[in-house]
Each structure stands twice: as structure tokens, then as C-alpha cells.
Amino acid sequence: MMLGGQGQRLIISHPFPITCYTVKSSHSLHHFSLKVPGRPKLVHLPLASSRSDQTHQYKPQTKTQDDGIPIDDVKVIAKFKTRHNYIRVLQVSRSADHPFAGSRLLLLDSPGNIHSISFLFKSLTNTYFDVFATLPPILPPGPVGILGFGAGSAARLMLELYPELRIHGWELDPSVVEVGREYFGLEKLEKQYPDRLYIYIGNALKASIRNGFAGILVDLFCKGSLIPELQDPTTWQKLRKSLRKGGRIMVNVGGSCVEAEDERRNGKMVMEETLKAMHRVFGDKLFVLNLGNGKDDDSSLALTGELAVSDLDAWKKKLPRSLKGYVDMWAAYQDS
């Protein structure tokens, strides 16, 4: 597999997407937006123009995820197209004044949605992958399936947190898995957990395992949008049948923060259609966790199964302190 662009600096000639907002450029600032389809906090990375181009009119404030990263602190280390994706791997400098400092990011599709993130010295990502990692404690014994494996961000965190957990991941594009192995430590992870991590190349919606899954994580996007099959109740009926008794499904359903290549696939509209399809199958056993800060950056996850108030404390006790807060963010789905 050929990986182009390794070691090249990011050159700005036009706005290039980097977060949940599409931000317009100005004469003194080039904005990029790395779309993160689902994340606990707004991950807003407008990239400031090169330091040599900055003027006194622009005073960068890069203390939070809402602020930008100077272009000089971001490097493209891989960029190429495959049958299924436009793949880019970005490296954020450890010296960047930003929460994503030292991270490596996997971007797929033309809008540039983030599909994997890793840090050299910490496991938590402060993105929706951390919410995914809260699922195992409320599952029956058995393996977890990840539909839309990416470079393995969710798998890495769960394997570290839950020593008995086995994960089976499906990814349609073999090049994404190869990028994970080369740039995101996936090869090392496979060697470290040979009996706990299994990766398959193929259609995730055909995933199956003997005796069923204890839980399923669904993170299926194509061309910057949730795949159309997820707006079909039949898909959720099939996925429910692939669960063991008491099993659950957690889904990244995106939202208005997700930018699709097809303008007709509005992120919020597709999210709502997906939740309605799930509601037809799971009824009142459907919960939503909203990660956005407003109507323009709405982003959510969905969870199936019983979730009584009395269960929340028990769930929290099984989680590390850094993840406990997500438990209280779930609310029963209300069909509008």
C-alpha cells in the first residue's frame, strides 16, 4: 500500500475542514474544521495561519478545544485515496497550546471527519470514544462487536480498561486498518492482545459471532454521513437479533456537527431519522446522550436496553472516575 505525503507540512491555500463548525476564512486567519461525529466536548480546531503570516489583528487563543491550532503545529503524515475513502493522517505537535497537542488524527471523506484519535502518553481521548468505553460494565458476559473499527481508538481504550473483554471489529476499507497498524499502534495492540482482539475486513452489517454479541458499538459513516441503512428499522431488527440476552447497542448517531459530502444528507436530519428507526425497534428502551453545545453543533450517541435510575450508581461504580460523569448524561429518547 502506498502512503503519500509522509512528512510534509500542511500548506494552506484554501479553507480545509477540521471540527464541528465550518468556519469561514479571513484575510488574517485560515480556518479548518476536523469534524468529530460525536464527542463529549466541542472539538473546534480552526487552524491559525502560519506564524509568519499572523497580524496584530489576530490574537490566537488556543487554551481550549474551542480554539485553533497554529498551522505550524500540524503536519500531514499520510494522504491518499482508496475505493472507499479519502484518507489523511495528521500529527499535532506536542508543543501546541491545545488539548489535542501530541495527538494523531485519522480523517476520512472529503469534509474531513475525525474517525480515530490517539495520544502518545494517555489513553482517554476526550471524544465520543470515551463514551463508547463506558458500555462494557452494563453488558452480560461475552464479546463486544465494533462495527466501524477505524484505527482502533475505541478498542484500545476498552482493552486497557477491561482485562477480560474480547473485541471483534469490522472495517470495510482494508487501507484504514493498515493505516491503524502503521500510524496508530494497532499492530502493537494486536500483538499485545492476540486472544482478545479480532479484526475483520468486510460489511459490518453482516457481522455475526457464535452465541451472539454481549454488546455492539456502531460507528458507521460513509462520505461524511451515517450510512443510509441505519435509517431503516430492518437494520436494527437484525442487529438486535445478533445480541445475547441482555445485550445492548451503543451508536454514534452524529448530528448537525457532521458535514456530509452530499448536502442533502443534513447531519441533524439523518441523526433524527436514525433515532426514529431505532425507536420503532427498541421502543422506550432507547436513550440519547447529547454532546453538543447548541443547535449548530448538535451531536449525540444512542443506547438501547433498560436503564433505570437505580442502575446508574451501580454503573458508575464500575467505571474509572474520568468516565463516571457520562452516566448522568443519558436521557430517554423523545420522538419529536
C-alpha positions as CSV (number, residue, x, y, z in Angstrom):
1,M,0.0,0.0,0.0
2,M,1.3,3.4,-0.9
3,L,1.0,6.2,1.6
4,G,1.6,9.6,0.1
5,G,2.5,12.8,1.7
6,Q,4.6,11.4,4.6
7,G,6.5,14.1,6.5
8,Q,5.0,17.0,4.6
9,R,4.0,20.2,6.3
10,L,0.4,21.4,6.0
11,I,0.2,24.0,3.3
12,I,-2.8,26.3,3.3
13,S,-4.2,27.6,0.1
14,H,-7.9,27.3,0.9
15,P,-10.1,26.5,3.9
16,F,-9.7,22.9,4.8
17,P,-12.2,21.2,7.2
18,I,-11.1,20.5,10.9
19,T,-14.1,20.4,13.6
20,C,-17.7,20.6,14.2
21,Y,-18.1,24.0,12.7
22,T,-17.4,25.1,9.1
23,V,-15.6,28.3,9.8
24,K,-15.1,30.9,7.1
25,S,-11.6,32.2,6.4
26,S,-10.5,35.8,6.7
27,H,-7.5,37.8,5.4
28,S,-5.5,37.0,8.6
29,L,-6.9,33.6,9.5
30,H,-7.4,30.3,7.7
31,H,-9.9,28.1,9.4
32,F,-10.0,24.4,9.1
33,S,-12.6,22.1,10.5
34,L,-11.9,18.5,11.6
35,K,-15.4,17.1,12.0
36,V,-15.7,14.8,15.0
37,P,-19.0,13.0,14.6
38,G,-19.9,12.7,18.3
39,R,-17.8,13.9,21.2
40,P,-18.2,14.8,24.8
41,K,-16.9,18.3,24.3
42,L,-16.9,20.5,21.3
43,V,-13.7,19.9,19.4
44,H,-13.2,23.0,17.4
45,L,-9.9,23.2,15.6
46,P,-9.8,26.2,13.3
47,L,-6.1,26.3,12.4
48,A,-4.4,29.6,12.7
49,S,-2.4,30.8,9.7
50,S,1.3,30.3,9.7
51,R,3.1,32.3,12.4
52,S,4.9,34.4,9.8
53,D,1.6,35.4,8.3
54,Q,-0.1,36.4,11.6
55,T,-1.0,40.1,12.0
56,H,-1.7,42.2,15.1
57,Q,-5.4,41.9,14.4
58,Y,-5.3,38.2,15.2
59,K,-4.5,37.1,18.8
60,P,-4.7,33.3,19.0
61,Q,-6.4,31.8,22.0
62,T,-5.7,28.1,22.0
63,K,-6.3,27.1,25.6
64,T,-9.4,25.0,24.9
65,Q,-10.8,22.7,22.3
66,D,-12.9,25.6,21.0
67,D,-9.8,27.4,19.9
68,G,-7.4,26.9,17.0
69,I,-4.1,25.2,16.4
70,P,-1.4,27.2,14.6
71,I,-0.8,25.6,11.2
72,D,2.9,25.2,12.1
73,D,1.9,22.8,14.8
74,V,0.1,20.4,12.4
75,K,1.7,18.0,10.0
76,V,0.2,15.7,7.3
77,I,2.0,12.4,7.6
78,A,-0.2,10.4,5.2
79,K,-2.7,11.4,2.5
80,F,-4.2,9.1,-0.2
81,K,-7.5,7.9,-1.7
82,T,-8.9,4.4,-1.8
83,R,-12.0,2.9,-3.3
84,H,-13.9,3.8,-0.1
85,N,-12.2,6.8,1.4
86,Y,-10.1,9.9,1.2
87,I,-7.6,9.1,4.0
88,R,-5.5,11.6,5.8
89,V,-3.4,11.2,9.0
90,L,-2.5,14.4,10.9
91,Q,0.1,14.8,13.6
92,V,-0.4,17.6,16.1
93,S,2.8,18.9,17.7
94,R,3.3,18.1,21.4
95,S,4.2,21.8,21.9
96,A,0.9,23.0,20.6
97,D,-1.1,25.1,23.1
98,H,-4.2,22.9,22.7
99,P,-5.9,19.9,24.3
100,F,-5.1,17.9,21.1
101,A,-1.4,18.5,21.5
102,G,0.6,15.4,20.8
103,S,-2.3,13.6,19.1
104,R,-2.6,11.8,15.9
105,L,-5.8,12.1,13.9
106,L,-7.4,9.9,11.2
107,L,-9.6,11.9,8.8
108,L,-11.9,10.1,6.3
109,D,-14.0,11.5,3.5
110,S,-13.7,14.9,1.8
111,P,-15.2,17.1,4.6
112,G,-12.5,15.7,6.9
113,N,-14.4,13.9,9.8
114,I,-12.2,12.5,12.5
115,H,-12.6,8.7,12.8
116,S,-9.7,7.9,15.1
117,I,-7.5,9.7,17.6
118,S,-4.6,8.6,19.7
119,F,-2.2,10.2,22.2
120,L,1.3,9.0,22.9
121,F,1.1,9.3,26.7
122,K,-2.6,9.0,27.6
123,S,-5.5,6.6,26.7
124,L,-8.5,8.9,27.1
125,T,-9.3,10.9,24.1
126,N,-11.9,13.4,25.3
127,T,-14.1,12.4,22.4
128,Y,-17.0,10.1,21.9
129,F,-14.6,7.1,22.1
130,D,-14.5,7.7,25.8
131,V,-18.3,7.3,26.0
132,F,-18.1,4.1,24.0
133,A,-15.7,2.8,26.7
134,T,-18.4,3.1,29.3
135,L,-20.5,0.3,27.7
136,P,-18.9,-3.0,28.9
137,P,-19.9,-2.7,32.6
138,I,-23.6,-2.8,31.8
139,L,-23.3,-5.8,29.4
140,P,-23.8,-9.5,30.1
141,P,-20.7,-11.7,29.8
142,G,-19.4,-12.1,26.2
143,P,-17.7,-10.4,23.3
144,V,-18.2,-6.9,22.1
145,G,-18.5,-6.1,18.4
146,I,-17.3,-2.8,16.9
147,L,-19.0,-2.0,13.6
148,G,-16.8,0.7,12.0
149,F,-13.5,-0.2,13.6
150,G,-11.4,2.7,12.2
151,A,-7.9,2.7,13.5
152,G,-8.9,1.1,16.8
153,S,-9.4,4.1,19.2
154,A,-12.4,2.6,21.0
155,A,-10.9,-0.9,21.1
156,R,-7.6,0.3,22.6
157,L,-9.3,2.1,25.5
158,M,-11.7,-0.8,26.3
159,L,-9.0,-3.4,26.1
160,E,-7.0,-1.4,28.7
161,L,-9.9,-0.8,31.0
162,Y,-11.5,-4.3,31.0
163,P,-9.0,-7.2,31.2
164,E,-11.5,-9.9,30.4
165,L,-13.1,-8.2,27.4
166,R,-12.9,-9.7,23.9
167,I,-13.5,-7.5,20.9
168,H,-14.4,-8.3,17.3
169,G,-14.1,-5.4,15.0
170,W,-15.3,-4.9,11.4
171,E,-14.0,-2.4,8.9
172,L,-14.9,-2.1,5.3
173,D,-11.7,-0.5,4.0
174,P,-8.6,-2.6,4.5
175,S,-6.5,0.6,4.0
176,V,-8.0,2.1,7.1
177,V,-6.8,-0.9,9.1
178,E,-3.4,-0.7,7.6
179,V,-3.2,3.0,8.5
180,G,-4.2,2.0,12.0
181,R,-1.4,-0.5,12.2
182,E,1.3,1.8,10.8
183,Y,0.3,5.1,12.5
184,F,-2.0,4.4,15.4
185,G,-0.3,1.5,17.2
186,L,-2.8,-1.1,16.1
187,E,-0.2,-3.7,15.1
188,K,1.2,-3.5,18.6
189,L,-2.3,-3.8,20.1
190,E,-2.9,-6.9,18.1
191,K,0.3,-8.5,19.3
192,Q,-0.4,-7.5,22.9
193,Y,-3.9,-8.9,22.9
194,P,-3.9,-11.8,20.4
195,D,-6.7,-13.7,22.1
196,R,-8.8,-10.6,22.8
197,L,-8.8,-8.6,19.6
198,Y,-10.0,-9.8,16.3
199,I,-10.4,-7.6,13.2
200,Y,-12.4,-8.5,10.0
201,I,-12.5,-6.8,6.7
202,G,-16.0,-6.6,5.2
203,N,-19.5,-5.3,5.6
204,A,-20.1,-4.6,9.2
205,L,-23.8,-5.1,8.9
206,K,-23.2,-8.7,8.2
207,A,-21.2,-9.2,11.4
208,S,-22.0,-12.2,13.4
209,I,-20.5,-14.4,16.1
210,R,-21.4,-17.7,17.6
211,N,-23.9,-17.3,20.5
212,G,-24.2,-13.5,19.7
213,F,-22.6,-10.3,21.0
214,A,-22.9,-9.1,24.5
215,G,-22.7,-5.6,23.1
216,I,-22.3,-3.8,19.8
217,L,-20.8,-0.4,19.1
218,V,-22.0,1.2,15.9
219,D,-19.8,3.9,14.3
220,L,-20.7,3.6,10.6
221,F,-20.2,6.7,8.4
222,C,-19.7,7.0,4.6
223,K,-18.9,10.1,2.7
224,G,-19.3,12.2,5.8
225,S,-22.8,10.8,6.8
226,L,-24.3,7.9,8.7
227,I,-24.9,5.2,6.3
228,P,-28.4,5.0,4.9
229,E,-29.0,1.5,6.2
230,L,-29.1,3.0,9.8
231,Q,-32.3,4.9,8.9
232,D,-34.0,1.6,8.2
233,P,-35.7,-0.2,11.1
234,T,-34.9,-3.6,9.4
235,T,-31.2,-3.0,10.1
236,W,-31.9,-2.5,13.8
237,Q,-34.0,-5.6,13.9
238,K,-31.2,-7.6,12.5
239,L,-28.7,-6.1,14.9
240,R,-30.9,-6.8,17.9
241,K,-31.2,-10.4,16.9
242,S,-27.4,-10.7,16.9
243,L,-27.3,-9.8,20.6
244,R,-27.2,-12.2,23.6
245,K,-29.9,-11.9,26.2
246,G,-29.5,-8.6,28.0
247,G,-27.1,-7.3,25.3
248,R,-27.1,-3.6,24.3
249,I,-26.1,-1.4,21.3
250,M,-24.4,2.0,21.6
251,V,-24.4,4.1,18.5
252,N,-22.7,7.2,17.3
253,V,-25.6,8.9,15.6
254,G,-23.8,12.1,14.8
255,G,-25.8,15.3,14.4
256,S,-25.7,18.8,12.8
257,C,-21.9,18.9,13.5
258,V,-21.3,16.2,11.0
259,E,-20.7,17.5,7.5
260,A,-21.6,15.2,4.6
261,E,-20.3,15.3,1.1
262,D,-23.9,15.3,-0.1
263,E,-25.6,18.5,1.1
264,R,-28.9,16.7,1.1
265,R,-27.6,14.4,3.8
266,N,-28.0,17.0,6.6
267,G,-26.4,15.7,9.7
268,K,-29.2,16.6,12.1
269,M,-31.9,15.3,9.8
270,V,-30.0,12.0,9.3
271,M,-29.5,11.7,13.1
272,E,-33.2,12.2,13.8
273,E,-34.2,9.6,11.1
274,T,-31.8,7.1,12.6
275,L,-33.2,7.6,16.1
276,K,-36.7,7.2,14.8
277,A,-35.8,4.0,13.1
278,M,-34.2,2.7,16.3
279,H,-37.2,3.8,18.3
280,R,-39.5,1.7,16.1
281,V,-37.5,-1.4,17.1
282,F,-36.4,-0.6,20.7
283,G,-39.4,1.5,21.9
284,D,-38.9,3.0,25.3
285,K,-35.6,1.1,25.7
286,L,-33.8,3.8,23.8
287,F,-31.7,6.6,25.4
288,V,-29.8,9.5,24.0
289,L,-26.7,11.3,25.2
290,N,-26.2,14.8,23.6
291,L,-22.7,16.1,23.3
292,G,-23.3,19.4,21.6
293,N,-23.4,22.9,23.0
294,G,-26.1,24.2,20.8
295,K,-28.2,23.7,17.6
296,D,-25.3,24.3,15.3
297,D,-23.1,21.7,16.9
298,D,-25.6,19.1,18.0
299,S,-24.1,15.6,18.3
300,S,-25.4,12.5,20.0
301,L,-25.0,8.9,20.9
302,A,-27.8,6.4,21.4
303,L,-28.0,3.4,23.8
304,T,-30.5,0.5,23.9
305,G,-31.8,-1.5,26.8
306,E,-33.2,-0.9,30.3
307,L,-31.8,2.0,32.1
308,A,-33.5,2.5,35.5
309,V,-32.4,5.3,37.8
310,S,-31.4,2.6,40.3
311,D,-28.9,1.2,37.8
312,L,-26.9,4.3,37.4
313,D,-25.0,4.2,40.7
314,A,-24.0,0.6,40.0
315,W,-22.8,1.6,36.6
316,K,-20.7,4.4,37.9
317,K,-19.0,2.3,40.5
318,K,-17.6,0.1,37.7
319,L,-16.1,3.0,35.8
320,P,-12.9,5.0,36.4
321,R,-13.5,8.5,37.8
322,S,-12.8,10.1,34.5
323,L,-15.8,8.3,32.8
324,K,-18.4,8.4,35.6
325,G,-19.9,11.7,34.5
326,Y,-21.2,10.4,31.2
327,V,-23.6,8.1,33.0
328,D,-25.8,11.0,34.2
329,M,-25.9,12.5,30.6
330,W,-28.3,9.8,29.2
331,A,-31.9,10.7,28.8
332,A,-34.9,8.7,27.5
333,Y,-35.5,9.3,23.8
334,Q,-38.4,11.6,23.0
335,D,-39.8,11.2,19.5
336,S,-40.5,14.7,18.2
